[in-house]
Amino acid sequence: MRKKPTASFVVILLSIQWISITAIALDLQPLASVTKKAEQGDLVSQFDLGWRYHKGKGVKKDDSKAFALWTAAANKGHAASQHNLALLYFNGLGVEKNAIEAVNWFRKAAEAGFSHAQRNLGFCYQSGRGLKQDHSEAFKWFRESALNGLPDGQFCLAHCYSEGWGVKKSDAEAIKWYQESALNGLPEGQYIMGLRYKNGTVVKQDLVEAFAYFNLASDTHEDAPKERDLIEGQLTKEQKALGQRRTKELQAQIDSEDNSK
């Protein structure tokens, strides 16, 4: 019998979904200019203006207007609008909640190569939200998202390999993708790598490396500071210095990846 997604994994995915709406916003042009272009049918402007209504940025927050704008752009094939429209349906924002319709729009954007939608479609398959649960399809879409460079997708793919969801269990592949997500700046990936090195799970135990990964995640991951501080108490003065140096090395790798995109 296949394992069901753990509660913590589902929480991570739900959190990521909500973030996705704001993570791909534009907000570059004056409101008057964006509004005029949106009224003229410009897809990028419809997407941008929809985001402003969703966030209440420069306008009164109104998800029903965001819904109308993203629907117009989505129907013309704008993948980011298709994805955000799916999120409105999924969360019942500006429209009645409808998981089936959310899946429909996630799929359109995913098939167009939009990595956020690929990851979220994978979540729907993993959890059985809006369609029949299918771990193999979930793995397929997480993999597409991961290969397109989305850190969240890389984390989800790692978890599939770790748990054997939709694919043969592989600790080596799990570590590979957890580390990839960590080095692409995902705090959840950094935290998992810290735990792996702390406990010697799959990798050789290395408290200095564990300290460095927990240290990286400490600004944004709730549990990382506690884990970092527990390990710090076990390190010698020299090891603490090595841990700080290793943190800087890992951060430099992350910054290098960011600059290359």
KAVEN-V884860 format. One record per backbone hydrogen bond with DSSP energy under -1.0 kcal/mol. NH is the residue of the N-H (numbers start at 0). CO is the residue of the C=O. If there is no record, write none. Layout:
NH_CO + NH_CO
//
This chain:
9_5 + 10_6 + 11_7 + 12_8 + 13_9 + 14_10 + 15_11 + 16_12 + 17_13 + 18_14 + 19_15 + 22_18 + 24_21 + 33_29 + 34_30 + 35_31 + 36_32 + 37_33 + 38_34 + 39_35 + 40_37 + 41_36 + 45_41 + 46_42 + 47_43 + 48_44 + 49_45 + 50_46 + 51_47 + 52_48 + 53_49 + 54_50 + 55_51 + 56_51 + 61_52 + 65_61 + 66_62 + 67_63 + 68_64 + 69_65 + 70_66 + 71_67 + 72_68 + 73_69 + 74_70 + 76_73 + 77_72 + 81_77 + 82_78 + 83_79 + 84_80 + 85_81 + 86_82 + 87_83 + 88_84 + 89_85 + 90_86 + 91_87 + 92_87 + 97_88 + 101_97 + 102_98 + 103_99 + 104_100 + 105_101 + 106_102 + 107_103 + 108_104 + 109_105 + 110_106 + 112_109 + 113_108 + 117_113 + 118_114 + 119_115 + 120_116 + 121_117 + 122_118 + 123_119 + 124_120 + 125_121 + 126_122 + 127_123 + 128_123 + 133_124 + 137_133 + 138_134 + 139_135 + 140_136 + 141_137 + 142_138 + 143_139 + 144_140 + 145_141 + 146_142 + 147_143 + 148_145 + 149_144 + 153_149 + 154_150 + 155_151 + 156_152 + 157_153 + 158_154 + 159_155 + 160_156 + 161_157 + 162_158 + 163_159 + 164_159 + 169_160 + 173_169 + 174_170 + 175_171 + 176_172 + 177_173 + 178_174 + 179_175 + 180_176 + 181_177 + 182_178 + 184_181 + 185_180 + 189_185 + 190_186 + 191_187 + 192_188 + 193_189 + 194_190 + 195_191 + 196_192 + 197_193 + 198_194 + 199_195 + 200_195 + 202_200 + 205_196 + 209_205 + 210_206 + 211_207 + 212_208 + 213_209 + 214_210 + 215_211 + 216_212 + 219_216 + 220_216 + 226_222 + 227_223 + 228_224 + 229_225 + 230_226 + 231_227 + 232_228 + 233_230 + 234_231 + 239_235 + 240_236 + 241_237 + 242_238 + 243_239 + 244_240 + 245_241 + 246_242 + 247_243 + 248_244 + 249_245 + 250_246 + 251_247 + 252_248 + 253_249 + 254_250 + 255_251 + 256_252 + 257_253 + 258_254 + 259_255
//
